[in-house]
């Protein structure tokens, strides 16, 4: 009997292994091959055996037609589970070819915040048609009013709140009633008769309290919250700083209207960090195995801009052709000065841009970090200048060449610190995203300044070299 029960458990238990990029691509190829052979059932069987998060990853690599077929073939509740792991913009593109009644059935099963995000991305008429076909749309409609990057845009409406005048027994009954809607009850929020937030209550404390105990006696009145218009990055900072797994969202009257979950804010943090990193490199939104067309569209403009800036550096070098002709050895040290300055500037730029994204730099803090990076540039410049000066003297036997190279290195490291910290701060003051063009400007500054310093000093002292 026991063996039969164990066998039954094994039969109903599906092992789901996490996929890496390579395995994901193999599964994508397998599904595409089955599709081409006309074996749609086999393709769906392979897809259905994946975890919803992996299904989302695989779907984004498939053709639009295949994605549409998956959404319309799967049961609505399974398709809804996948939507959590897809970008709303991508879902909207796929959904343009899906019947509104089918899409409405799927969105009925999805979380209200997921449905709202997708509806915002759909064409206006299709969005209206889908909403008209949905039932009980009050929650979704209420979320549509908030910007995507605000607390209201990322909050969920599935949470548990009890009245401050309840007893522990009544509060536990309220939890049982909400359990089908709220899958993961982590804590209970306490509100007054006007739905204003007055505190929170852990499920453990509520469960251990005597049934007749008033909620007001066991609640924690010290609770952090944000307003619905708070930027999502600020919400992420609050949750990270205070180690919160839930963050309540209130309206202008301090009425509780939603909750931000830690898993949703984690997605925001990853999204913002990835976006800034991609912008620094000029490859926004790319994937390793993504379409070549997307990579070309993202990279080519920045490569073109960078090409223009390299011509500016070349122009500086051309101004000193006669000096280089008199002492060809100078050409060997040009990459040393420019390269070291470029690395120093990029290090500072990365640090400052990240700190700005995390809200670690205030207006006064900008002056402090600028001074700090200039000081670091001075210290690094002195040590690196002495090092390259000694190398130049030992290698070429020219004392003055070592002095010129050392001074140029010192000056360019100062420029690197100044530009790496100053440019993103200036761009932020001008209300421009510091991650977009800072890298190109910083490398241009260090290249041009490095060549000017080195070749300018060499030209002035060429008779002593």
ABEGO torsion letter per residue (X at the ends): XAAAAAAAAAAABBBBBBBBAAAAAAAAAAAAAAAAAGBAAAAAAAAAABBAAAAAAAAAABBAAAAAAAAAABBAAAAAAAAAABBAAAAAAAAAABBAAAAAAAAAABBAAAAAAAAAABBAAAAAAAAAABBGAAAAAAAAABBAABAAAABBABBBBBBAABBAAAAAAAAAAAAAABABBABBBBBBAAGBBAEBBBAAAAAABBAABBAAAABBABBBBBBAABBAAAAAAAAAAAGBABBBBBBAAGBBABBBBAAAAAAAAAAAAAAAAAAAAGABGBBAABBAAAAAAAAAAAAAAAAAAAAAAAAAAAAAAAAAAABAAAAAAAAAAAAAAAAAAAAAAAAAAAAAAAGABBAAAAAAAAAAAAAAAAAAAAAAAAAAAAAAAAAAGBAAAAAAAAAAAAAAAAAAAAAAAAAAAAAAAAGBBAAAAAAAAAAAAAAAAAAAAAAAAAAAAAAAX
